[in-house]
Amino acid sequence: MKVSWLTFAFLWGSICTRSGQGEAETRECTYYNANWELEKTNQSGVERCEGEKDKRLHCYASWRNNSGSIELVKKGCWLDDFNCYDRQECVATEENPQVYFCCCEGNFCNEKFTHLPEVNGPEGPAKRRLALKRYGERLQKLVVYEPPPPNASLLHVVVYSLFPMTALSIAILLAFWMYRHRKPPYGHVDISEDPSPPPPSPMIGLKPLQLLEVKARGRFGCVWKAQLMTEFVAVKIFPVQDKQSWQSEKDIFNTPGMKHENLLQFIAAEKRGANLETELWLITAFHDKGSLTDYLKGNVLNWNELCHVAETMARGLSYLHEDIPWCKGEGHKPAIAHRDFKSKNVLLKNDLTAVLADFGLAVRFEPGKPPGDTHGQVNLQVGTRRYMAPEVLEGAINFQRDSFLRIDMYAMGLVLWELASRCTATDGPVDDYLLPFEEEIGQHPSLEELQEIVVHKKMRPVFKDHWLKHPGIAQLCVTIEECWDHDAEARLSAGCVEERVTQIRKSANGSTLDCLVSIVTSVTNVDLLPKESTSWILSLPKCGTHLLEFSYFMAKTAVGSKFCNPDPSGRLQVEKG
């Protein structure tokens, strides 16, 4: 009974003391990094913690326990984490982790650390109090980890253990050699063929990066939402067998001139782990709205939002395609073809500004070099099947720069159709979101099915009748048709699409209706004899203006005419029948 009263008094005193102290303020933590030589940082010292004013800061420590020998891994500042709230001591509670971790609040609270596993069951509280009593003395003796100096007892242990340890090492090396010389399931991967990238900035090398949740899974790995200091970032993690994809995308990001408001912001590239446990990380800006595909599944767009997404998306692709001899003082920016352009690889900022992402299949066009010399042998039939251009499905691509850029433009036409399908500007209903050709051949089309409808039947996603009753959507549909034209050389450029969308927005808002009405009036006021066929030629610029598309729509609506595509001179033939 006496022991119980003493225990109760001790616990009550602890509670009172803690409540009196309140939230401990953390400004400085003990710092240590076991990998300081590799990461090119200080080995130990003091780290000042910085963060947002409304967020709490903590200290942390991580270590390994190798048969009773403590091996410190890292110490430093930790970001706001509710698991660390109101902990004045750094105590790890996991049962038997590979790496022990603890966090606490208060300056230099991570100077001492210990392991106290959770005890469950009806006898848990009593066992925990006993464990606290036993660990209390150990906690008072713990100090900042420093490599212990050699002593006589340690030397004796080494001498007596030398023979079995040597035998065990030989056995491990032999097993590893046999494992390396068997044929791996995914072929040979040479991890050491090029040096690891140096830490891109002290921020990445010194500060812990917390992976929070998986946001997407794709062809080459998964994308995590992570926290780096006070900012959220995206971490794309590649398995080691997809090293070439990681290397290719890293090279594209490091190309001069790749900093643009409509291209995904690159932060760092890192290798994590060793040997077969190696993971390859790409760290980029994080956009909470996610991809255009995900956004359209749960949201609709008004007319101005549609134009903004389409315009910024075209601007990003136009910049990617552009060859700039001297870009922003960084050097020559070559033309780059994306080769996997689709709505899933278009991210959205909070204001719905489009950002192009996923450059794992992109190819650069260096002056005087074929694309195969830039990234090794180029596989022609790559990308997502439903977005493949007819010439890709046929395997009939030549290795000219413009051929690759026109493939991107075909895919852009499909993405613009996706935008139009979710726009509320028309009088008709807005259907549920569908991928291109999903209505015709389902969600998982085969290559043969796509070849049949796209190449042989020359089918494209359908425009609804009520879309064409809205002046802006009608003009956009003409632009879409010129993007996915079966003849690759007839497709528009990304820069032309950007300019057209800008003009379409203005014309649909009524800024240029006067001149268009005069054109349509001149067409409809012509006197025709009964059963007589007459045609008019409207000489309009082929690109750089909205008149071509809008007159196309207005004349068709007014006289019910049959149209021919514009010839190379830009003339549009309107035939009344």
C-alpha positions as CSV (number, residue, x, y, z in Angstrom):
1,M,0.0,0.0,0.0
2,K,2.9,2.3,0.8
3,V,4.4,1.7,-2.7
4,S,1.0,2.5,-4.3
5,W,0.7,5.8,-2.5
6,L,4.3,6.7,-3.5
7,T,3.6,5.8,-7.1
8,F,0.4,7.8,-7.1
9,A,2.2,10.8,-5.6
10,F,5.0,10.6,-8.2
11,L,2.5,10.5,-11.1
12,W,0.4,13.3,-9.6
13,G,3.5,15.4,-9.2
14,S,4.5,14.8,-12.8
15,I,1.1,15.8,-14.1
16,C,1.1,19.0,-12.0
17,T,4.6,19.9,-13.1
18,R,3.8,19.3,-16.8
19,S,0.5,21.3,-16.7
20,G,2.4,24.1,-15.0
21,Q,5.0,24.1,-17.6
22,G,2.6,24.1,-20.5
23,E,3.9,23.8,-24.0
24,A,7.7,23.6,-24.2
25,E,9.2,26.0,-26.6
26,T,11.8,24.5,-29.0
27,R,14.3,26.8,-30.5
28,E,17.5,24.7,-30.6
29,C,18.3,21.0,-30.8
30,T,21.3,18.8,-30.6
31,Y,22.4,18.0,-34.1
32,Y,24.2,14.8,-35.4
33,N,24.5,13.2,-38.8
34,A,26.2,9.8,-39.2
35,N,26.3,10.3,-43.0
36,W,27.9,13.7,-42.8
37,E,30.8,12.8,-45.2
38,L,28.4,11.5,-47.9
39,E,25.9,14.3,-47.5
40,K,28.7,16.9,-47.1
41,T,27.3,18.4,-43.8
42,N,28.6,19.0,-40.3
43,Q,28.9,15.8,-38.1
44,S,27.6,17.4,-34.9
45,G,26.7,20.6,-33.3
46,V,23.6,22.7,-32.6
47,E,20.7,23.2,-35.0
48,R,18.4,26.2,-34.8
49,C,14.8,25.3,-35.5
50,E,12.7,27.4,-37.9
51,G,9.1,27.1,-38.9
52,E,5.7,28.8,-39.2
53,K,4.6,30.8,-36.2
54,D,1.4,28.8,-35.6
55,K,3.2,25.4,-35.9
56,R,5.1,23.7,-33.1
57,L,8.7,22.6,-33.4
58,H,10.4,19.5,-31.9
59,C,13.7,17.8,-31.6
60,Y,14.3,14.2,-32.7
61,A,16.8,11.4,-32.5
62,S,17.1,8.2,-34.4
63,W,19.5,5.3,-33.7
64,R,20.0,1.6,-34.2
65,N,20.6,-1.1,-31.5
66,N,23.1,-3.7,-32.9
67,S,23.2,-6.4,-30.2
68,G,23.3,-3.9,-27.4
69,S,25.6,-1.4,-29.2
70,I,24.0,1.9,-29.8
71,E,24.6,3.4,-33.3
72,L,23.3,6.9,-33.6
73,V,21.9,7.9,-37.0
74,K,20.6,11.4,-36.8
75,K,19.6,14.2,-34.5
76,G,18.1,17.6,-35.2
77,C,14.9,19.6,-35.5
78,W,11.5,18.0,-36.4
79,L,8.4,19.7,-37.9
80,D,5.0,20.0,-36.3
81,D,4.0,16.4,-35.3
82,F,1.2,15.7,-32.8
83,N,3.0,12.5,-31.7
84,C,5.7,14.8,-30.2
85,Y,3.3,17.1,-28.3
86,D,4.1,17.7,-24.6
87,R,7.0,15.2,-24.5
88,Q,9.9,16.6,-22.4
89,E,12.0,13.4,-22.9
90,C,13.0,11.7,-26.1
91,V,11.6,8.1,-25.6
92,A,11.1,5.6,-28.4
93,T,8.0,3.4,-27.9
94,E,8.1,0.9,-30.9
95,E,8.6,-2.7,-29.9
96,N,11.6,-3.8,-32.1
97,P,12.0,-1.4,-35.0
98,Q,15.0,-1.5,-37.4
99,V,15.6,2.2,-36.6
100,Y,14.5,3.6,-33.3
101,F,13.0,7.1,-33.4
102,C,11.9,9.5,-30.7
103,C,10.9,13.2,-30.6
104,C,10.3,15.7,-27.8
105,E,9.7,19.4,-27.0
106,G,12.1,21.7,-25.4
107,N,15.6,23.0,-26.2
108,F,18.1,20.2,-26.5
109,C,15.6,17.7,-25.2
110,N,17.1,15.2,-27.7
111,E,20.4,15.3,-26.0
112,K,19.4,12.2,-24.0
113,F,17.3,9.4,-25.5
114,T,16.1,5.9,-24.6
115,H,13.8,3.1,-25.6
116,L,10.6,2.3,-23.6
117,P,8.2,0.0,-25.6
118,E,4.5,0.2,-25.1
119,V,3.0,-2.5,-22.8
120,N,-0.6,-3.5,-23.5
121,G,-3.1,-5.7,-21.6
122,P,-4.6,-5.5,-18.1
123,E,-1.2,-5.6,-16.4
124,G,0.1,-2.9,-18.8
125,P,0.1,0.1,-16.4
126,A,1.8,-1.7,-13.6
127,K,4.5,-3.1,-15.9
128,R,5.0,0.3,-17.4
129,R,5.5,1.9,-14.0
130,L,8.1,-0.7,-13.2
131,A,9.7,-0.1,-16.6
132,L,9.7,3.6,-16.0
133,K,11.5,3.1,-12.7
134,R,14.2,0.9,-14.3
135,Y,14.6,3.1,-17.3
136,G,14.7,6.3,-15.2
137,E,18.2,5.6,-14.0
138,R,19.4,4.7,-17.5
139,L,17.8,7.9,-18.9
140,Q,19.8,10.0,-16.4
141,K,23.1,8.4,-17.6
142,L,22.5,8.9,-21.3
143,V,24.3,11.8,-23.0
144,V,24.9,12.9,-26.6
145,Y,26.3,10.0,-28.5
146,E,30.0,10.0,-29.2
147,P,32.0,7.1,-30.5
148,P,33.3,5.3,-27.4
149,P,37.1,5.1,-27.1
150,P,38.6,1.7,-27.3
151,N,39.1,0.0,-23.9
152,A,40.3,-3.3,-22.7
153,S,36.9,-5.0,-22.4
154,L,36.0,-4.1,-25.9
155,L,39.3,-5.4,-27.2
156,H,38.8,-8.7,-25.4
157,V,35.3,-9.0,-27.0
158,V,36.8,-8.4,-30.4
159,V,39.5,-10.9,-30.0
160,Y,37.2,-13.6,-28.6
161,S,34.6,-12.9,-31.4
162,L,37.1,-12.6,-34.3
163,F,36.9,-16.2,-35.5
164,P,33.1,-16.7,-35.5
165,M,32.6,-13.2,-37.0
166,T,35.1,-14.0,-39.7
167,A,33.4,-17.2,-40.6
168,L,30.0,-15.5,-40.6
169,S,31.4,-12.7,-42.9
170,I,32.7,-15.3,-45.4
171,A,29.3,-17.0,-45.4
172,I,27.5,-13.7,-46.1
173,L,29.9,-12.7,-48.8
174,L,29.6,-16.1,-50.5
175,A,25.8,-15.9,-50.3
176,F,25.8,-12.4,-51.7
177,W,28.1,-13.4,-54.6
178,M,25.8,-16.3,-55.5
179,Y,22.8,-14.0,-55.4
180,R,24.5,-11.4,-57.6
181,H,25.4,-14.0,-60.2
182,R,22.0,-15.4,-60.6
183,K,19.8,-13.8,-63.3
184,P,17.6,-11.1,-61.8
185,P,13.9,-11.0,-63.0
186,Y,14.2,-7.6,-64.6
187,G,17.7,-7.9,-66.1
188,H,21.0,-6.4,-65.1
189,V,20.9,-3.0,-63.4
190,D,24.1,-1.2,-62.9
191,I,23.7,1.2,-60.0
192,S,27.2,2.5,-60.1
193,E,27.4,3.4,-63.8
194,D,27.2,7.1,-62.9
195,P,27.9,9.0,-59.7
196,S,25.1,9.8,-57.4
197,P,23.8,13.3,-57.8
198,P,25.1,15.7,-55.1
199,P,22.6,17.1,-52.7
200,P,21.0,19.9,-54.7
201,S,20.8,22.3,-51.8
202,P,21.6,22.3,-48.1
203,M,17.9,22.3,-47.4
204,I,17.5,18.8,-48.8
205,G,20.6,17.4,-47.2
206,L,20.2,18.8,-43.8
207,K,16.4,18.8,-43.2
208,P,14.3,15.6,-42.7
209,L,11.8,15.0,-45.5
210,Q,8.5,13.5,-44.2
211,L,6.5,11.3,-46.6
212,L,2.8,11.9,-45.8
213,E,0.5,10.0,-48.2
214,V,0.5,8.3,-51.7
215,K,-1.3,10.6,-54.2
216,A,-0.8,8.6,-57.4
217,R,0.6,5.4,-58.8
218,G,1.9,5.1,-62.4
219,R,4.0,3.3,-64.9
220,F,7.3,3.9,-63.1
221,G,6.4,4.1,-59.4
222,C,4.3,6.2,-57.1
223,V,4.0,9.9,-56.2
224,W,4.0,10.9,-52.5
225,K,2.8,14.1,-50.9
226,A,5.7,15.1,-48.5
227,Q,6.6,17.9,-46.2
228,L,9.9,19.7,-46.4
229,M,10.3,22.1,-43.6
230,T,7.1,24.3,-43.9
231,E,6.3,23.5,-47.5
232,F,4.5,20.6,-49.1
233,V,6.4,18.9,-52.0
234,A,5.8,16.0,-54.3
235,V,8.2,13.0,-54.2
236,K,8.1,10.6,-57.2
237,I,9.8,7.4,-56.2
238,F,11.2,5.0,-58.8
239,P,12.3,1.4,-58.1
240,V,15.9,0.7,-59.1
241,Q,14.9,-1.3,-62.2
242,D,13.4,1.9,-63.6
243,K,16.6,3.9,-63.2
244,Q,16.7,4.9,-66.9
245,S,13.3,6.6,-66.6
246,W,14.5,8.4,-63.4
247,Q,17.7,9.5,-65.2
248,S,15.9,10.6,-68.3
249,E,13.4,12.8,-66.4
250,K,16.2,14.2,-64.2
251,D,18.1,15.1,-67.4
252,I,15.1,16.9,-68.9
253,F,14.5,18.9,-65.7
254,N,18.2,19.9,-65.6
255,T,18.0,21.1,-69.2
256,P,18.7,24.9,-69.5
257,G,15.6,27.0,-69.6
258,M,13.2,24.4,-68.0
259,K,12.0,26.9,-65.4
260,H,8.6,28.1,-66.6
261,E,5.3,28.9,-64.9
262,N,3.6,26.2,-67.0
263,L,6.2,23.5,-66.4
264,L,6.4,21.5,-63.2
265,Q,9.0,23.1,-60.8
266,F,12.0,20.8,-60.1
267,I,13.5,20.8,-56.6
268,A,15.9,17.9,-56.3
269,A,16.9,14.3,-57.4
270,E,18.3,11.8,-54.8
271,K,19.2,8.2,-54.4
272,R,18.0,6.6,-51.2
273,G,19.1,3.3,-49.7
274,A,21.8,1.0,-51.0
275,N,22.2,-2.0,-53.4
276,L,18.9,-3.7,-54.3
277,E,17.0,-1.5,-51.7
278,T,17.9,1.6,-53.6
279,E,15.1,4.0,-54.3
280,L,15.4,6.9,-56.8
281,W,13.6,10.1,-55.8
282,L,12.5,13.1,-57.8
283,I,11.3,16.0,-55.6
284,T,9.1,18.6,-57.3
285,A,6.5,21.3,-56.4
286,F,3.2,19.9,-55.1
287,H,-0.1,21.0,-56.5
288,D,-3.1,20.1,-54.3
289,K,-5.7,20.1,-57.0
290,G,-3.9,17.2,-58.7
291,S,-4.1,16.2,-62.3
292,L,-6.6,17.5,-64.9
293,T,-8.1,14.0,-65.1
294,D,-8.8,13.9,-61.4
295,Y,-10.2,17.4,-61.4
296,L,-12.6,16.9,-64.3
297,K,-14.0,13.7,-62.7
298,G,-15.3,15.7,-59.8
299,N,-15.8,19.2,-61.2
300,V,-17.2,21.1,-64.2
301,L,-15.7,24.2,-65.8
302,N,-17.3,27.5,-66.8
303,W,-16.3,29.2,-70.1
304,N,-13.6,31.4,-68.6
305,E,-12.1,28.5,-66.6
306,L,-12.0,26.3,-69.7
307,C,-10.2,29.0,-71.7
308,H,-7.7,29.6,-68.8
309,V,-6.8,25.9,-68.5
310,A,-6.6,25.5,-72.3
311,E,-4.5,28.7,-72.8
312,T,-2.0,27.9,-70.1
313,M,-1.7,24.3,-71.1
314,A,-1.0,25.3,-74.7
315,R,1.5,27.9,-73.5
316,G,3.4,25.3,-71.5
317,L,3.6,22.9,-74.5
318,S,4.5,25.7,-76.8
319,Y,7.4,26.6,-74.6
320,L,8.5,23.0,-74.2
321,H,8.5,22.6,-78.0
322,E,10.4,25.9,-78.6
323,D,14.1,26.0,-79.4
324,I,15.7,29.0,-77.7
325,P,19.4,29.7,-78.5
326,W,20.1,31.6,-75.3
327,C,17.5,31.2,-72.6
328,K,17.6,33.4,-69.5
329,G,21.3,33.3,-69.4
330,E,21.3,29.5,-68.8
331,G,22.4,28.5,-72.2
332,H,20.7,26.8,-75.2
333,K,17.3,25.3,-74.5
334,P,16.6,22.6,-77.2
335,A,13.2,21.7,-78.5
336,I,11.6,19.0,-76.4
337,A,8.8,16.6,-77.3
338,H,6.8,15.3,-74.4
339,R,5.7,12.0,-76.0
340,D,3.2,11.2,-73.2
341,F,0.9,14.2,-73.3
342,K,-2.5,13.5,-71.6
343,S,-4.8,15.0,-69.1
344,K,-3.2,12.8,-66.3
345,N,0.1,14.6,-66.9
346,V,-1.4,18.1,-66.7
347,L,-1.5,19.4,-63.1
348,L,-3.5,22.3,-61.9
349,K,-2.5,25.1,-59.6
350,N,-5.0,26.6,-57.2
351,D,-6.1,29.2,-59.8
352,L,-6.5,26.4,-62.4
353,T,-3.3,27.4,-64.2
354,A,-2.1,24.3,-66.1
355,V,1.4,22.8,-65.4
356,L,2.9,20.1,-67.6
357,A,4.5,17.1,-65.7
358,D,6.0,13.7,-66.2
359,F,8.9,14.0,-68.6
360,G,10.1,10.4,-68.3
361,L,9.5,9.7,-72.0
362,A,10.4,13.2,-73.3
363,V,13.1,13.5,-75.9
364,R,15.4,16.5,-76.6
365,F,16.5,17.6,-80.1
366,E,20.1,18.8,-79.9
367,P,21.5,20.7,-82.9
368,G,23.2,18.3,-85.3
369,K,22.1,15.2,-83.4
370,P,19.3,12.7,-84.1
371,P,17.0,12.1,-81.1
372,G,18.6,8.6,-80.6
373,D,21.9,10.3,-79.8
374,T,20.2,12.4,-77.0
375,H,18.7,9.7,-74.9
376,G,19.9,6.5,-76.4
377,Q,17.7,4.4,-78.8
378,V,14.2,6.1,-79.1
379,N,11.3,3.7,-78.9
380,L,8.7,4.9,-81.4
381,Q,5.6,3.3,-79.9
382,V,5.5,4.8,-76.4
383,G,3.0,6.8,-74.4
384,T,-0.5,6.0,-73.4
385,R,-2.4,4.0,-76.0
386,R,-5.6,6.0,-76.2
387,Y,-3.7,9.2,-76.8
388,M,-1.4,7.8,-79.5
389,A,-1.6,9.6,-82.9
390,P,-2.5,7.5,-86.0
391,E,1.1,7.5,-87.2
392,V,2.3,6.1,-83.8
393,L,-0.4,3.4,-83.9
394,E,0.8,2.5,-87.4
395,G,4.5,2.6,-86.4
396,A,5.1,5.0,-89.3
397,I,7.1,7.8,-87.7
398,N,10.2,9.5,-89.1
399,F,12.9,10.8,-86.9
400,Q,12.4,14.5,-87.6
401,R,11.8,16.9,-84.8
402,D,8.5,18.2,-86.2
403,S,7.1,14.7,-86.4
404,F,7.5,14.2,-82.7
405,L,6.0,17.6,-81.9
406,R,2.9,16.9,-84.1
407,I,2.3,13.7,-82.1
408,D,2.0,15.9,-79.0
409,M,-0.5,18.1,-80.8
410,Y,-2.7,15.2,-81.6
411,A,-2.9,14.3,-77.9
412,M,-3.6,18.0,-77.1
413,G,-6.7,17.8,-79.3
414,L,-8.0,15.0,-77.2
415,V,-7.3,16.9,-74.0
416,L,-9.1,19.9,-75.3
417,W,-12.1,17.7,-76.1
418,E,-12.0,16.5,-72.5
419,L,-12.2,20.1,-71.4
420,A,-15.1,20.9,-73.7
421,S,-17.0,17.8,-72.5
422,R,-17.1,19.2,-68.9
423,C,-18.0,22.8,-69.7
424,T,-21.2,24.3,-68.4
425,A,-21.3,27.1,-71.0
426,T,-23.6,25.2,-73.4
427,D,-27.4,25.0,-73.0
428,G,-27.4,21.2,-72.9
429,P,-26.5,18.8,-70.1
430,V,-23.0,18.2,-69.0
431,D,-22.3,14.5,-69.2
432,D,-20.2,12.5,-66.7
433,Y,-16.4,12.6,-67.4
434,L,-15.2,10.2,-70.0
435,L,-11.7,9.6,-71.4
436,P,-11.3,10.0,-75.1
437,F,-12.8,7.0,-76.9
438,E,-14.1,5.5,-73.6
439,E,-17.6,5.6,-75.0
440,E,-16.6,3.8,-78.1
441,I,-14.1,1.1,-76.8
442,G,-14.2,1.3,-73.0
443,Q,-11.6,2.1,-70.4
444,H,-8.9,-0.4,-71.4
445,P,-8.6,-0.4,-75.2
446,S,-6.2,-2.8,-76.9
447,L,-3.7,-1.6,-79.5
448,E,-5.7,-3.4,-82.2
449,E,-9.0,-1.7,-81.3
450,L,-7.4,1.7,-81.4
451,Q,-5.7,1.0,-84.8
452,E,-9.1,0.0,-86.1
453,I,-11.1,3.1,-85.1
454,V,-8.3,5.7,-85.2
455,V,-6.3,4.6,-88.2
456,H,-8.7,2.7,-90.5
457,K,-12.0,4.2,-89.6
458,K,-10.5,7.7,-88.8
459,M,-12.9,8.1,-85.9
460,R,-12.5,10.8,-83.3
461,P,-14.4,11.6,-80.1
462,V,-17.9,13.0,-80.8
463,F,-18.9,16.7,-80.5
464,K,-22.4,17.0,-79.0
465,D,-24.9,19.0,-81.0
466,H,-25.5,21.6,-78.2
467,W,-21.8,22.3,-78.0
468,L,-21.9,23.9,-81.5
469,K,-24.7,26.3,-80.4
470,H,-22.2,28.2,-78.2
471,P,-20.0,30.5,-80.3
472,G,-16.9,29.9,-78.2
473,I,-17.2,26.1,-78.0
474,A,-18.0,25.9,-81.7
475,Q,-14.7,27.8,-82.5
476,L,-12.8,25.6,-80.1
477,C,-14.2,22.4,-81.8
478,V,-12.7,23.7,-85.1
479,T,-9.3,24.1,-83.4
480,I,-9.6,20.6,-81.9
481,E,-10.3,19.1,-85.3
482,E,-7.1,20.8,-86.7
483,C,-5.1,19.4,-83.7
484,W,-6.1,15.8,-84.3
485,D,-6.1,15.9,-88.1
486,H,-5.2,12.5,-89.6
487,D,-2.6,14.3,-91.7
488,A,0.2,15.1,-89.2
489,E,1.5,18.0,-91.3
490,A,-1.9,19.7,-91.2
491,R,-2.0,19.9,-87.4
492,L,-1.7,23.2,-85.6
493,S,1.3,24.1,-83.5
494,A,1.0,24.6,-79.7
495,G,1.7,28.3,-80.1
496,C,-1.1,28.7,-82.7
497,V,-3.5,26.9,-80.3
498,E,-2.5,29.3,-77.5
499,E,-3.2,32.3,-79.7
500,R,-6.5,30.9,-81.0
501,V,-7.8,30.2,-77.5
502,T,-7.0,33.8,-76.5
503,Q,-8.9,35.1,-79.5
504,I,-11.7,32.7,-79.0
505,R,-12.2,34.0,-75.5
506,K,-12.3,37.5,-76.8
507,S,-14.7,36.8,-79.6
508,A,-17.1,34.7,-77.5
509,N,-17.3,37.7,-75.1
510,G,-18.5,39.9,-77.9
511,S,-15.4,42.0,-78.7
512,T,-15.2,41.2,-82.4
513,L,-18.8,40.2,-83.3
514,D,-19.3,43.2,-85.6
515,C,-16.9,42.2,-88.3
516,L,-18.1,38.5,-88.1
517,V,-21.7,39.5,-88.5
518,S,-20.8,41.4,-91.7
519,I,-19.2,38.4,-93.1
520,V,-22.1,36.1,-92.4
521,T,-24.6,38.8,-93.7
522,S,-22.7,39.0,-97.0
523,V,-22.9,35.3,-97.4
524,T,-26.6,34.9,-96.5
525,N,-27.9,37.8,-98.6
526,V,-26.8,36.3,-101.9
527,D,-29.8,35.6,-104.2
528,L,-29.9,32.1,-105.6
529,L,-32.1,30.5,-108.1
530,P,-34.1,27.5,-107.0
531,K,-32.1,24.2,-107.0
532,E,-29.0,26.1,-107.9
533,S,-25.7,25.4,-106.2
534,T,-23.3,28.3,-105.5
535,S,-20.2,28.6,-103.5
536,W,-18.3,31.4,-101.8
537,I,-14.6,31.7,-101.0
538,L,-13.8,33.4,-97.7
539,S,-10.2,34.5,-97.7
540,L,-9.1,34.3,-94.1
541,P,-5.7,33.9,-92.4
542,K,-5.0,30.3,-91.7
543,C,-3.6,31.0,-88.2
544,G,-3.3,33.8,-85.8
545,T,-6.9,34.9,-85.9
546,H,-10.3,33.8,-84.7
547,L,-12.2,34.8,-87.9
548,L,-11.6,31.4,-89.7
549,E,-13.2,29.3,-87.0
550,F,-16.0,31.7,-86.1
551,S,-17.1,32.4,-89.6
552,Y,-17.0,28.6,-90.1
553,F,-19.6,28.3,-87.3
554,M,-21.7,31.3,-88.1
555,A,-22.0,30.6,-91.8
556,K,-22.9,27.0,-91.2
557,T,-25.6,28.0,-88.7
558,A,-27.0,30.6,-91.0
559,V,-27.3,28.9,-94.3
560,G,-27.0,25.2,-93.5
561,S,-24.1,24.9,-95.9
562,K,-21.5,22.2,-96.6
563,F,-17.9,23.1,-95.9
564,C,-14.5,22.1,-97.1
565,N,-11.4,22.3,-95.0
566,P,-9.3,25.4,-95.7
567,D,-6.7,25.0,-98.4
568,P,-3.0,25.9,-97.8
569,S,-3.7,29.6,-98.7
570,G,-6.1,29.9,-95.9
571,R,-9.3,30.1,-98.0
572,L,-12.5,28.5,-96.7
573,Q,-15.0,27.3,-99.3
574,V,-18.7,27.5,-98.4
575,E,-20.9,25.5,-100.7
576,K,-24.6,26.0,-100.5
577,G,-26.6,23.0,-101.6
